Amino acid sequence: MQAVTPKPSPAAKILWVAIAIVGAFCLSVVALRRGEPINAIWLVAAAISIFVIGYRFYGKFIEHSVLKLDPTRAPPSVLRNDGLDYVPTDKWVVFGHHFAAIAGAGPLVGPVLAAQMGYLPGTLWILFGVVFAGAVQDFMILGLSLRRDGRSLGHMLREELGPVAGVVAMFGVLVLMMIVLAVLALVVVKALTHSPWGTFTVAATIPIALLMGLYLRVFRPGRILEVSLIGLVLLLASIWFGKTVADSASLAPLFDFDAKALAWLLIAYGFCASVLPVWLLLAPRDYLSTFLKIGTIALLALAIFLAAPTLQMPAVTKFIDGTGPVFAGNLFPFLFITIACGAVSGWHSIIASGTTPKLLANEGQARLVGYGGMLMEAFVAIMALIAAASLHPGVYFAMNSPAAIVGSTVQDAATAISQWGFVVTPDELLQTAKNIGESSILGRAGGAPTLAVGMAQLLHNIIPGGGMMAFWYHYAILFEALFILTTVDAGTRVGRFMIQEIAGLMYKPLQATESWTGNLLATAICVGLWGYFLYQGAVDPLGGINTLWPLFGIANQMLAAIALMLATVVVVKLKRERYVLVPGVPAIWLIVCTLTAGWEKLSGPISFTAAAQKYAQAMQNGKLLAPAKTPAAMQQIVTNNYVDMALTGLFMLLIVVMLGFSLRALIRAWQTNHPTAHEEPYVALSSVAS
Amino acid sequence: MNKPMQALESSWKWAVQTARLCCGVPDYDAYVKHLHEHHPEREVPSYKEFFRERQEARYKGTGGRCC
């Protein structure tokens, strides 16, 4: 059964034609105008038109033809209503919840890094990637889970592709999570290195969160909004006071750390935070960061609309040839793994098969939440790209290039960057640092600081005032650090449970999550795993992000490919073969991108292998290469690169294995002449709804 | 109560419900209603107890957050 869609009225037809014309015109301005800088509003308008059209037409096509969602069918929230996990909920409330769960640091970092190729490649990939791949993945996985009692991605993989495939994929998820935690923690390290102001404000979130935790537990149980408001006021006060700390000769050194020290501090913090009771530290910080995240995204949108900045970065830079300083590698495939979240993110498939399908009150609302939620995230990515592209390109490259490439003084950096054609003076770099209240802006890769400078400039344009730019910069850093640290805490805890489960297979008592031995042991292993990569990033010759972000991108897109392969198999199992290309094409595209990127990271000039050999060769000749100062440090860099190599190989192997399982299931389903998907039987909504 | 006030109140309710759900705390009223309708024999927990139970539960699963 399927709801009949009413025929569109003539007025509606005219409206959609008008949107299409406006969108096409704006996009042509963005894509074709050369020589003179364009205003960001063109980009925003093009994005909104494309998203609206994609949502109305492609989203609807998937809903009616591919997934055949049926508003008369009872969803899991109704069938298994328990008032807690399964609750039929208003669609906009579910939308808000789903968006808050998928939006994180990813869509803010990737586009900023990709801006080294100019704003156009990133924009096109975000716009078309989300419509044809990212939103399709989120929506289809949500749709599949809705028909399977809200089951998780792992569970669905086991059912549809076989038990071994499920185990293989879940192992991939665990490794992906360790890389995610390490890379995100590294973003924080890069932002706080030798920044007493930033470090002080981020450190201040710990006592603030403890205070909030006690307040929620003892004084006013469950008053989340109230306590978050108190927390916000304290946070703003700590940013304001941070300037006093940074200016003070006695206090500043207490919060002035290098990358290595910060990495150790984060590792120690991650360990403590995930063994403490959740109500004390993790939960209150989670509330604060959720609200701050939504608020700041809204603030960024407002700033872009009001300030309407001009994009100073060229549409396309010469770095599409793979020689860029921010990340190495050609436009294909590296653009498509650098911008993961925002265009297509595998992680979303876990959320789309988590709480969201248990809350939807009707299958007819899945498009709004699944497809629409991902379009919103893509819009956040577009805004991050605008913030980065509206910066002076010289400043952008100074912040994001490793010292190994542009040198470690403003003079060297300005000379090197000017030679690339982005003319900048040492004074301009110093002045930018001074404006944001920092001693240097060099070597601050990782997206967060660049976005923070971009945001600070936008907000400063709207609300001018002496010293305000420094305030906004540290506000933006704090907001990103806050939710990254929340992800690190929560991720470590989840990783700990996963490790305890695996360890429990070998020695049963380790499985007890209440046991302190098992708890501490598993936490230590989990922190050790991501901590290793974090520390590796802190001592990396190319600054860490350059090395680790591609690894993260490959892993995240690998998971997206797995989710889309599942969707492809299920479409065939439902005997809807004519629509196999809807999830099939993006799946193939991601497999090609990840395998090519993986291969280039295994062999060739930009590979981990080449980096390892370079340092090994120098060691044999008795030489030391920067930043290593001892033979032991040289050896460590060699080992790190071999570990990265092994990991890349592992991800590639995982994809190939999953592809094998998918093809086997696909061929079997194709040869069968009746549907074989594991859907729950149809129950009419009218027969159960009270 | 006049119409605008009602609209304001219902949007505030909506905002609170969304905000709480974003933090993993579902609607308490809906839970109480569910208990009354389907499990009248069970004791209804106070909001404090309900909140604590949900807070613990949120960080036990695979985590509802993204990178």
Contacts between the chains, C-beta under 8 A, distances in Angstrom:
chain1	res1	chain2	res2	distance
A	81	B	34	6.5
A	81	B	38	7.8
A	82	B	34	7.2
A	83	B	26	7.6
A	83	B	30	6.1
A	83	B	31	3.9
A	83	B	32	8.0
A	83	B	33	7.6
A	83	B	34	3.2
A	83	B	35	6.5
A	84	B	26	6.1
A	84	B	31	6.3
A	84	B	54	7.3
A	84	B	57	7.8
A	85	B	26	7.9
A	87	B	26	5.6
A	87	B	27	6.9
A	87	B	30	5.7
A	87	B	31	7.7
A	87	B	34	7.6
A	89	B	21	7.2
A	89	B	26	7.8
A	89	B	27	7.4
A	89	B	30	8.0
A	90	B	14	6.9
A	90	B	17	7.4
A	92	B	14	7.0
A	92	B	18	7.3
A	93	B	14	6.6
A	93	B	17	5.3
A	93	B	18	4.7
A	93	B	21	5.9
A	94	B	21	7.9
A	96	B	18	4.0
A	96	B	19	8.0
A	96	B	21	7.2
A	96	B	22	6.2
A	97	B	18	6.7
A	97	B	21	4.4
A	97	B	22	5.4
A	100	B	22	4.1
A	101	B	22	7.7
A	101	B	64	4.7
A	101	B	65	5.8
A	101	B	66	6.4
A	102	B	66	4.8
A	103	B	66	6.8
A	104	B	65	6.4
A	104	B	66	4.3
A	104	B	67	5.1
A	105	B	67	6.5
A	106	B	66	6.6
A	106	B	67	4.3
A	152	B	62	7.0
A	180	B	67	4.6
A	184	B	67	6.4
A	221	B	47	7.3
A	221	B	48	4.0
A	221	B	51	5.9
A	221	B	52	7.3
A	222	B	25	7.4
A	222	B	47	5.4
A	222	B	48	6.0
A	222	B	50	7.7
A	222	B	51	3.5
A	224	B	19	6.9
A	224	B	20	6.0
A	224	B	23	5.7
A	224	B	25	6.8
A	225	B	16	6.7
A	225	B	19	6.0
A	278	B	55	6.3
A	278	B	56	6.5
A	278	B	58	7.6
A	278	B	59	4.7
A	279	B	52	7.3
A	279	B	55	5.7
A	279	B	56	7.9
A	282	B	59	6.3
A	283	B	23	7.8
A	283	B	55	5.3
A	283	B	58	7.4
A	283	B	59	7.3
A	286	B	23	6.5
A	287	B	23	4.9
A	290	B	22	5.1
A	290	B	23	5.9
A	291	B	19	7.0
A	291	B	22	7.9
A	294	B	22	7.7
A	341	B	66	6.9
A	341	B	67	6.1
A	345	B	66	6.9
A	345	B	67	7.3
A	347	B	66	4.9
A	347	B	67	5.5
A	348	B	66	6.5
A	350	B	62	6.2
A	351	B	64	6.2
A	351	B	65	7.8
A	351	B	66	6.3
A	354	B	61	7.3
A	354	B	62	6.5
A	354	B	64	5.7
A	355	B	64	5.5
A	359	B	21	7.8
A	486	B	65	7.4
A	487	B	65	5.8
A	487	B	67	6.9
A	490	B	59	6.2
A	490	B	63	5.1
A	490	B	65	6.0
A	491	B	63	6.6
A	493	B	59	5.6
A	493	B	63	7.6
A	494	B	59	7.9
A	494	B	61	7.6
A	494	B	62	5.9
A	494	B	63	4.4
A	497	B	60	7.1
A	552	B	67	7.8
A	556	B	67	7.1
A	690	B	37	7.3
